[in-house]
Amino acid sequence: TPWFGLFGSKSGFDSLKECFGEQLDKIHAIESGMSADPSMLWRFEEVANGKVRVVSFSDAHSFWPWRIGREATIFDIEELSYDNIIKAIRTGQGLKGTIETPPEYGRYHWDGHRNCNFSCGPEETKKLNRICPKCGGKLIIGVEYRVEELAKKNKGFTPKNSVQFRKLLPLHELLVLHTGSGIASKGNWEMYNSLIEKFGNEFNILLRVNKEDLISKEVKLKLIDLIIRNREGKIKIKPGYDGEYGVAMLEEQKKLF
Ligand SMILES: [Zn+2]
């Protein structure tokens, strides 16, 4: 997280070396957190030079399906065993990639004040001297700001040994966009369960099933469009801040923000 996580602004550390000292050689990977994706971490010294890899896990907080497995690490190993997993994390052999939620979806991507209903990106925060224009208090600083503060490489830098990652919103978030009703509504649950029955599991639906198969199993065209747009990273998200999740929105809603 932006506060007390390893690279958080209140952690007291600005690098892995500062944090772990001479134990640094025992650090093989870091977890990206929801409000950051690997491309943001690639800009940090120890990740940029390839010594430390990036992994991702769901950080579920609760048991809801849209929280569990929302981020994941993809292994390409012969047998799913502890030894093979730890070897992949330590050496990179068999560490194929990660699945991420879009970092804007995380609860601390941007800066702001939840109670003041105010949020902004790092540029604006600098102009405001980190002061909330509504209440005059100090803004809660998000991950994007912190990355800019710590990054040793420019935006877009890709380390040699980096692995691919996919950004995906959970299926339930697509259903919310599709139906307009609350995430845990009965209608959304029915649709979710029917999709899982037809296609086996959520990642299969989000990543693999092609358009024709979705059509032939009577998935609504608007939902198919959302599934495809999610794969292509074309769903806009109002960035999360001060503990508020980011909100997925359709293009036509963009002008509201
Ligand atoms: Zn405020």
Boltz pocket constraint, residues with backbone or C-beta under 6 A from the ligand:
constraints:
  - pocket:
      binder: B
      contacts: [[A, 113], [A, 115], [A, 116], [A, 118], [A, 132], [A, 133], [A, 134], [A, 135], [A, 136], [A, 137]]
      max_distance: 6.0
